[in-house]
């Protein structure tokens, strides 16, 4: 039976309401997911090491020298945290190695390669070996790579034990020293590395949780594999967490991802979380709560597809982007019930009745009815009805059923309580599907009081009142006392946290005192259980305290352990009060723009008898470059006339400076009013202005084009100006031809203050394979973190080779022409040589003829002589 058939069988069983119990198909061990893993060579304090990070520049040198007849060792930077199975790189080949190296002189060099299983960072059991030729110092490309076969009796796989090291030994058996580039090397592109085929993530543990809906703690969760598909969106969540063990150490994992598939293997959800930098390389990597909300109305594509089996796949992602995953199956149940009530804890008076509205939700995926039964209680409590049955509810449908709980009419019930558990039971499920909702009902305490103010602005009862009072004068405020107990009570009033030289007193029924007792407050139902007391406050004229939070405390005289506290937050004024309207509005103004004007409505109150001339101005903290004007009835004013007891509305118009920049704490200052000729009579209104963040930046470069030879580098200078009104961070990236290199020497992320600019160096290196006359564009992309705006700057490089390089390149490109010319010259030379030989033979024949003629002539002369 295959996986789909198994899932189909389970879903069918779930459809009929059967209880499904199964063991997930995958355990904690991760097997069969081997990948090619690169172990990069680097050196730290003279010790050769191997790591998995692709970012480079991790050692303290970019090159090591291997002298003839010597060896150098590179071992894992940490001992293995678990057994590691290494499989063949390919058939009969244990490993593969890339080296970026040159001989130290004009002659080639040679290295032997040994891969060992060591208990230390040097030597160890030899499991694979090979050798490699190293190019001369003259060769432009120093990349060499070779397979490293298994040793005899080893392979096709090998297990490195926990706490062992993978050890690489490079032995120079030649007569020339070898310069080996490490990590990213001198040029920034020399990743010398040993490649092994393995899976370092040996174990993954997956935990799935849901909210524990049967507790009062809204954040409590429980581990489970079963979920109700039709819960409300705020609680329909699968919390996925887990751990992973990586044999190379905790540093090798960079993130975890969670993917959820439905029973048809369609992907519903994908979430990812980065791994924090580990404090310790040993142990496991943990991640918490990647959350799948399977009823999120904002993400309908991620919602569940009804009852059935779902697969949760956890992937541990390493430094090189390899994913090692484990699957776990969860079940969306066919039947489910969820009970809730707005008030799970209520109080009731002696002999009183309280109602509980029980919301019954069909959280399953099948139509169902539900029986609701309360738990048993003592005879002092009566629950009605004894049980109730819902109507037939479709999936996700809800019904409200009301129960009442009444307490016996006896003073002995005071302070007692009862816990009633309402149990909801599915009526259609074959197996029991229940839900318990716990409630608690308490009889109100015999003595209970509360203190509060009536806020005239909101119309609400508040336990803390912020208000002003004239320094040196008695200011009155109304405080309410409510008897919440079961008997008539008396309440003692007193004040605490009163600053030195400030005064507080209470007045009730003609009695004034710093502490007094209010007698005969009836209980609720027997009369008006609320009485009002006048609180008198006199702020000091001297001292540094401007605002005092005075505690007004009421103590029940029926039970002195019962008390309540109200806070009078009193800000003193000196005959004047300047406030933002409407009253109680905080002087905080947000999302304002540079160069724009906005208006603040103020009220100026005078509590001093007589007529006064008041100067209006701003504090010294008012920002430079900003301006303001005060207006009354549309007319600009610098001062105003006001009488005692009078209130005048004012308009304050503030123009923000055109060069103003965003301040994370806001720009804070005060609007001030002071009596002309007597500045002890004054008032202040704090104002805080937050500017709206605006993004923007400009790019420029004095030089955007240059000529370079292959392998040559040039550093362009890019001027980046932050024209936004807030500090910003910019990320740079580059696109360029294959084989070329682009480096940001000062990092590719830079922060620039508002209105400031920075010059960013960008180093471009031409590829070794570039040809004369080539022209390449290097595109630099700059992205603002503040505005998410991206701009691009293009730099152009024209390749121009030297004479020797052009000659070599031309010969390389036209070798066949030279070969053809050489062939013609060879044939011509051969032809010429053969013709010359023939001419020489003819010359010898002519000589022979001349000699014969000479001999004949000589003989004729002799004959002539004889004749004579």
TIGUVO-779169 format. One record per residue (C-alpha): x, y, z; residue in one letter. Coordinates in steps of 0.02 Angstrom, whole numbers, plus 50000, padded with zeros to 5 digits. Example, Ala and Ser with C-alpha at 12.3 -4.5 7.8 and 13.67 -1.06 7.14 Angstrom:
<sites>
506154977550390A;506844994750357S;
</sites>
This chain:
<sites>
500005000050000X;500765016949949X;500715033450043X;499185040049952X;498215024049989X;498675024950172X;498095043050183X;496485038550091X;496105024850216X;496405036350364X;495335050150289X;493925037850258X;494005032250438X;494015050250498X;492465053750394X;491475041550500X;492085049250662X;493275035250710X;494695039350828X;496305038750729X;497905034150820X;499475032050717X;501335033750725X;502045046750603X;502865038450453X;504525047350483X;505555046250641X;506805058550706X;508255051550605X;508555060250438X;509215047950309X;509475046750122X;509685065450091X;511545066550055X;512185082149966X;513875087849902X;514565098050046X;516065109450021X;517325110850163X;518295126850135X;520135128150182X;520705142150297X;522045145450426X;521835152450601X;523365156050709X;524395144550601X;523165129950615X;522375123550455X;520495121550469X;518955117050366X;517255125650376X;515615125750278X;515315144550263X;515285151950089X;515525169950143X;517435168950149X;518745179150242X;518665168650399X;520515165450427X;521955176750471X;522885173950308X;522385171650126X;523865160750077X;525005147350148X;526665140750081X;527025122050072X;528885118850064X;529615103749970X;529615088150077X;528335095150201X;526475092850234X;525085104250293X;523505098250380X;521745105250373X;520435098250493X;518625102550536X;518535118450639X;517535108650770X;517515090150808X;515975081250742X;514435083150850X;513715066550788X;514215051750681X;514395057250500X;514115045550353X;515125050650199X;514625042350036X;515575041349872X;515745057349774X;515505046049624X;515885027749586X;517485022449677X;517865040549717X;517815045849898X;518045064549883X;518395078549761X;519565093149789X;519785110549716X;521425119549748X;521945137049697X;523835135949698X;525415139849601X;527195133849608X;528325146849688X;529435147349532X;529415143949344X;529255125049362X;527695115049398X;527445107049568X;526575091649636X;525535087849791X;524955071449867X;523205071849941X;522715061650093X;520985061650176X;521025054850352X;519825050450493X;520685058150644X;520405059650830X;521495075250823X;521705089050695X;523255080750619X;523545063250552X;522265049450578X;521665034150484X;521975035750296X;520355032550200X;520645040950030X;522135047549933X;522635054949768X;523825067449692X;523745083549592X;524885093849480X;525115112049528X;525345124949388X;526855136349376X;526895154149440X;526745160349260X;525055152549226X;523615164849242X;522365151749301X;522835142749460X;521245132449482X;521545113649484X;520385099849541X;520455081149549X;519525065849615X;520185057849775X;519865038949765X;519515027849914X;520965018249986X;520944999449964X;519684991150082X;518755007950102X;517185014250019X;515915015749947X;515505024750111X;516345028650275X;515675033850445X;516645046850544X;516285044250728X;515655057850842X;517045069250908X;518185064150763X;518875075950631X;518895075250442X;520735078550409X;521485084050242X;523375082150220X;524275090350074X;526055083650051X;527315092449938X;528385078349867X;529155089249732X;530635100949726X;529645117149713X;528725126349851X;526835128349828X;525835144049868X;524055138649913X;522655151649918X;521375149150058X;519555153050092X;519195166849963X;521045169549932X;522045184949887X;520975189649738X;519345186349826X;518885171549717X;519905156449771X;518785144649866X;520005130149894X;518895116249960X;518675097749991X;516985090849934X;516125076350021X;514435068649987X;513545067950155X;512065073250262X;512665082450418X;510905084550489X;510685067850572X;509165070950682X;507655082650678X;506315083450811X;504625091250768X;503335097350894X;501605103250841X;500525112550967X;498825120850977X;498075132751103X;497495123651258X;495725129951247X;495145121651407X;496185133051519X;495945151151568X;497705155451512X;497495162351336X;499335158951294X;499385141151360X;499775128151226X;499785109351219X;500705096951109X;499515087950991X;499355080250818X;497455083150809X;496655099650762X;494875106050744X;494685113150568X;493325126250602X;493925135750754X;493865154950753X;495345162450661X;496135169850818X;496365152450892X;496475141350736X;498355140050741X;499645126250725X;501245130750818X;502745121650746X;504395120750838X;505845108850840X;507685105250852X;509005098950733X;510695090850765X;512065095350640X;513645085150642X;514685100250589X;514025110650734X;512685123450768X;513535136650658X;513155126650499X;511265129350508X;510615146450454X;508725144250453X;507235132650468X;505725131850354X;504015124050384X;502925118450238X;501165111450257X;500385100050125X;498605093950118X;498095075950084X;498305079049897X;500105084749925X;499635102649877X;500635115749970X;499575126650085X;500835135850192X;502675140050198X;503575149250337X;505405151950376X;506395157950526X;508225162450537X;509345154050665X;510145165650792X;512025165750800X;512445151750922X;513365155351084X;514035137651084X;514435126550935X;513925110651027X;512175103851048X;510665106950938X;509875121450845X;508145125850909X;506735135850833X;505085141250909X;503355144050843X;503245145450657X;501355147950655X;500115141550527X;498425149950548X;497345138050449X;495805149450454X;496645166250425X;495405176850324X;496855187650263X;497725172550183X;496345161850107X;497595151950002X;498375145450163X;496735139250238X;496405120950271X;495435109950150X;494345101150277X;494545085050375X;495975073550334X;497835070450346X;499055084950326X;500945084150314X;502065096150408X;503805096350332X;505265103850428X;506825108550330X;508475112950411X;509455124250292X;511345124650303X;512675137550258X;512695131750076X;510815132150052X;510575113350063X;508935107750141X;508755092350250X;506965088550293X;505835077750398X;503945075350382X;502635073950518X;500795070350490X;499385079250581X;497495076650572X;496085088950544X;494685080350640X;492975076950565X;492085080550730X;492445094150856X;491635105950980X;492205122151059X;491335130651206X;491635148451263X;490845161851371X;491235180451382X;491325179851574X;492005163451641X;492145171051816X;490695180651891X;490115186452061X;488365185252131X;487505193052280X;486845182652424X;485235174852362X;485595181752188X;485605174052014X;486925175551877X;486805170651694X;488115161451591X;487935162551403X;488775147051332X;489285148751149X;489265131551066X;490315130550907X;490385115850788X;492275116050760X;492265099850661X;491965096750476X;490315087150487X;488565092750537X;488265088550719X;487205091550875X;487915093751049X;487365089751226X;487895102651359X;487945096451538X;488515106451692X;489455097651831X;488645094151998X;488675106852141X;488185107552325X;486405111152380X;486825129552409X;486905131852220X;485575128852089X;485955127251902X;484575128751774X;484315119851657X;485095103451713X;485655100351531X;485315106851357X;485495100751178X;485965111751033X;485095111750867X;485925103450718X;487445114150678X;488365114150513X;490275115450515X;490795132250589X;489025136450648X;488735142850825X;487275143350949X;487075151951119X;486345142051264X;485985151351428X;486195143551601X;485825152151767X;486705149051933X;485895155152094X;486645156252268X;485735152252431X;485045167352528X;486155165752680X;487515176952751X;488545161052771X;488735161252581X;489775177152586X;491515173852517X;491075156452453X;491195150852273X;490835136152159X;491695129452003X;490505123051870X;491195113851719X;490075113951565X;490445098651458X;489955098551275X;489775081551190X;489635077551005X;488075067150969X;488585060850797X;490385055350822X;490685036750844X;492095039950967X;491855052451112X;492235070451062X;492035081851214X;492535099251270X;492575105951449X;492285124251492X;492675129251671X;491735143351758X;491855150451933X;490475159352027X;490845168552190X;489715176852317X;490215195052336X;491245199452490X;490255206752636X;491285222652631X;491965230052469X;492225248152415X;492825257752263X;493425275652232X;493295284952066X;493165301751979X;491895306651847X;492885312351695X;491875326651620X;492735324551452X;492415305951424X;490895304351537X;491715288751611X;492145283951788X;494035283851805X;495205278851946X;496505291751892X;496145309851849X;497395321951769X;496945339951804X;497695357051841X;497665367751999X;498215385452037X;499755386352146X;499465394552315X;497565392852298X;496325379652359X;495645369752209X;494135358152229X;493785341352146X;492385328452168X;492795310652224X;491485296752226X;491425282352352X;490415266752306X;489925253152430X;490065236852332X;489845225552484X;488385216352561X;488135227752711X;488075246152758X;489855252552779X;490895267552831X;492455273052737X;493985282252803X;494845294052680X;496675299152684X;497995305452562X;499755299352527X;501205304452412X;500825322852443X;502375333552405X;503095344752539X;502195361652550X;500715354752452X;499085352552550X;497615340352534X;495995339752634X;494275331452618X;492545339052645X;490915329552678X;489315335752762X;490165351852816X;491675343252895X;493415347152825X;494985337652873X;496565329752804X;495775312852852X;493935309752886X;492685295452897X;491125295052788X;489775285852887X;488235275952837X;488495271552654X;487105258952612X;487385243252514X;486775241852335X;484915238752328X;484555246952496X;484765264752437X;486035275652349X;487675266452378X;488735280752306X;489215296652400X;490225311552334X;491615319652433X;492505335952394X;494395334952384X;495315351452413X;497085353252345X;498305367652366X;499905366052262X;501445374852329X;502045390852245X;503875386052270X;504895370452238X;505275360852079X;503795349052075X;502575353651937X;501475338051938X;501065327152089X;500215310152082X;499265310552246X;498535294252312X;496795295852386X;496465280252490X;494805273852555X;494765260352692X;493205250352735X;492795251852919X;491805235752916X;493365226252860X;494965236552862X;495815224152745X;494665230552608X;495235246652527X;495365255852362X;496455269752290X;496125283852166X;497515294652091X;497365313552078X;498705318551952X;498805337151988X;499835349451885X;500075366451964X;499825382751871X;500265400251924X;498655409451898X;498625404751715X;498255388651625X;498695385151443X;498005368951373X;497665360151208X;495835358151163X;494815347951176X;495265347351360X;496305332251404X;497045330651230X;498905326951237X;500015339751153X;500715326951030X;500575329950843X;501105316850717X;501445314750531X;501865333050500X;502865338050346X;504375349450327X;503935366450257X;502085364350300X;501025373650428X;499815365950553X;498645373150684X;498445369550870X;496895375150966X;497285381651140X;496305387851292X;497015401251406X;496225401451580X;496505414751713X;496185411151897X;496805427851966X;495585442051999X;495775457751897X;496285461751720X;497975455551656X;499055457651503X;499805440951451X;501305438451337X;501255423151222X;502865415251163X;503815398751139X;505165390651245X;507015390751199X;506855372751137X;505815378650989X;506785371850837X;507865383350733X;507145386750561X;505355384550623X;504135399050648X;502515402050742X;501115414650766X;499725415950895X;497985421250837X;496385426750924X;494815427350819X;495905426450663X;497025441050713X;498885438750743X;499375443250922X;500925443351032X;499975446851194X;498185446351255X;497085454351388X;496145442551505X;495125444351665X;495095433151817X;493925418351791X;493935420951603X;494395408051471X;494965412951297X;495215401651145X;496825404151046X;497535397250886X;499385392850874X;500045391050696X;501715382450679X;502695381950516X;503985367950512X;505685372150438X;505945366450260X;507565357650311X;506825349150464X;507305330950487X;506425316650572X;506775314450759X;506335297550832X;505905305950999X;504975320350916X;505365338950928X;504865344451103X;504565362351162X;503275372451259X;501995385751219X;502135398751358X;501035412251433X;501655424651564X;500945440451644X;501825455851579X;502765463551726X;502565448251839X;503215432351759X;502825422351917X;501075421551846X;501345409651701X;500785393851613X;501585381151497X;500875368451374X;502115354851319X;502055351251133X;502875336751041X;502925336250851X;503355320550753X;503775322850570X;503155310950438X;504575300550370X;504965304250188X;506155293550087X;507305297749943X;509115297349886X;510205303149742X;511665294749653X;513135302349562X;514875297649504X;516275308249432X;516885293549329X;515775279949262X;516855272849121X;518655266449115X;519825255449012X;520595240049094X;521625224949043X;521085207049083X;521365203449268X;521595221949307X;520545230749443X;519845248249461X;518875256249603X;517405267149552X;516775280249676X;514885281349696X;514195296549788X;512595292049882X;511595306449957X;510175303150080X;508885316250034X;507595309250156X;507155318050319X;507655302750420X;509195292050439X;509215277750314X;510125261650278X;510545256550100X;510935239350028X;512015237749872X;512075223249750X;512915221049581X;512615211949417X;514135209249305X;514825197349172X;515295179549217X;517115178049266X;517215196249323X;517225201549506X;516395215949597X;516845219449779X;516165232349903X;517705235650013X;516685244750145X;515275231850149X;513705231650043X;512615239350180X;512875257350232X;511945269150349X;511835287750308X;511135301650416X;509715312250349X;510345325350227X;512095318150224X;513065309150087X;514385295650080X;515635290349946X;515555271649918X;517035262649837X;516605248849713X;518055238049654X;517855230049482X;519055216549420X;519045211449236X;518905192849201X;520455183849141X;519525177948985X;519005195448929X;519555200248754X;520235216048679X;518815227548628X;517535219648744X;516395232048833X;515485226948992X;514165235649097X;514175233549285X;512475237749360X;512465243049542X;510745242049626X;510455252549782X;508915249349891X;508305260750031X;507735252150190X;506685267450237X;505685269050076X;506065252449989X;506495262749834X;507805255249717X;508935264849599X;510295258749481X;511985265649429X;512885258449277X;514785258349261X;515605253849094X;517275245049072X;518115243548901X;519415229648888X;521065235348814X;522475222548806X;524345226848800X;525395223448642X;526075206748703X;524365200948761X;523585206348596X;524945197248500X;524675181448601X;522795183148585X;522935186248397X;524045171148377X;522825161048481X;521365166548373X;522295164948203X;523375149748236X;522675141048084X;523245155447971X;525005154548038X;524965135748022X;524415137247841X;525785149947802X;527055138647886X;526465124147779X;526645134547621X;528395140047672X;528885122147708X;528265116247538X;529125130847452X;530765127447540X;530685109047492X;530315113347312X;531725125947306X;532965113647379X;532535100447251X;532715113047106X;534425118447171X;535045100547170X;534525098446988X;535465114146939X;537005107947029X;536955091546932X;536835101446768X;538335111646821X;539375096046852X;538895089246679X;539485105546600X;541145104046692X;541405086646629X;541105092546449X;542345106646470X;543675094846536X;543385082946389X;543525097246267X;545115103046351X;545865085846340X;545425084846157X;546205101746123X;547785096946215X;547945081046117X;547735090945953X;549125102546003X;550265087646036X;549825080445870X;550195097245787X;551875097645875X;552275080145817X;551815085045641X;553025099045646X;
</sites>
